[in-house]
């Protein structure tokens, strides 16, 4: 007996959309700004010293300091809160999109 297999046509992969072209990003009226660089400046601490003290990668620290991170890991957030002895809402601020781009 021959086994009949039905080959389902695979859907095409989703098209890549640059972050700034995504509908949700374009429609957003606010952005979330990480205050990590401000807090490091207050302590006169370098990013690399902070990275070593917390165990966070240099890339994660850079993304947060430069506000280029697209997401934050809960363990990273915990490390930030523990190091600065602050609640999470003290580490971030909501900024209107117009103020951000100025």
C-alpha positions in Angstrom: 0.0 0.0 0.0 1.3 3.4 -0.9 1.3 6.0 1.8 -0.2 9.2 0.5 1.2 12.3 1.9 -0.3 15.6 1.5 2.2 18.4 1.2 0.8 21.5 2.7 2.1 24.6 1.1 4.0 26.6 3.8 2.9 30.2 4.2 5.5 32.7 3.3 7.6 34.0 6.2 6.5 37.4 7.6 8.0 40.4 5.9 10.5 42.3 8.0 9.4 45.7 9.0 11.9 48.2 10.4 11.0 49.2 14.0 10.2 52.9 13.1 7.8 51.7 10.3 5.7 49.4 12.6 2.2 50.6 13.1 2.3 50.3 16.9 5.5 52.4 17.1 4.2 55.0 14.7 0.9 55.4 16.6 2.5 55.6 20.0 2.1 58.9 21.7 4.6 58.3 24.5 8.0 56.6 24.9 9.5 55.1 28.0 12.9 56.5 28.9 15.3 54.6 31.1 17.1 56.8 33.7 20.1 54.5 34.1 22.6 57.0 32.6 21.3 59.7 34.9 21.7 57.5 38.0 25.2 56.4 36.9 26.2 60.1 36.4 24.9 61.0 39.9 27.2 58.3 41.3 30.0 59.2 39.0 30.2 55.6 38.0 31.2 54.2 34.6 29.0 51.8 32.6 31.7 49.1 32.7 32.0 49.4 36.5 28.2 49.1 36.8 28.3 46.1 34.5 30.9 44.4 36.6 29.1 45.2 39.9 25.7 43.9 38.7 26.8 41.1 36.3 24.8 42.7 33.5 26.3 42.5 30.0 27.9 45.6 28.6 25.4 45.4 25.7 22.4 45.4 28.1 23.8 48.4 30.0 24.6 50.3 26.8 21.0 49.7 25.4 19.5 51.0 28.6 21.8 54.0 29.0 21.2 55.0 25.3 17.5 54.1 25.4 17.9 51.8 22.4 16.7 48.7 24.2 13.5 47.3 22.8 12.7 45.2 25.8 14.0 44.6 29.3 14.4 41.2 31.0 12.8 40.9 34.4 16.2 39.7 35.9 17.8 42.9 34.5 15.1 45.0 36.1 15.6 43.2 39.4 19.4 43.9 39.2 18.7 47.6 38.6 16.3 47.9 41.4 18.6 46.0 43.9 21.7 48.0 42.9 20.1 51.4 43.2 17.7 50.4 46.0 14.8 51.9 44.0 11.4 50.8 42.8 11.1 50.1 39.1 9.0 53.1 38.4 11.9 55.3 39.7 14.2 53.9 37.0 11.9 54.8 34.1 9.9 57.8 33.0 7.2 58.2 30.4 8.0 61.0 27.9 5.7 62.4 25.2 6.9 61.5 21.8 7.3 65.2 20.8 9.6 65.9 23.8 11.6 62.8 23.0 12.4 63.8 19.5 13.4 67.4 20.3 
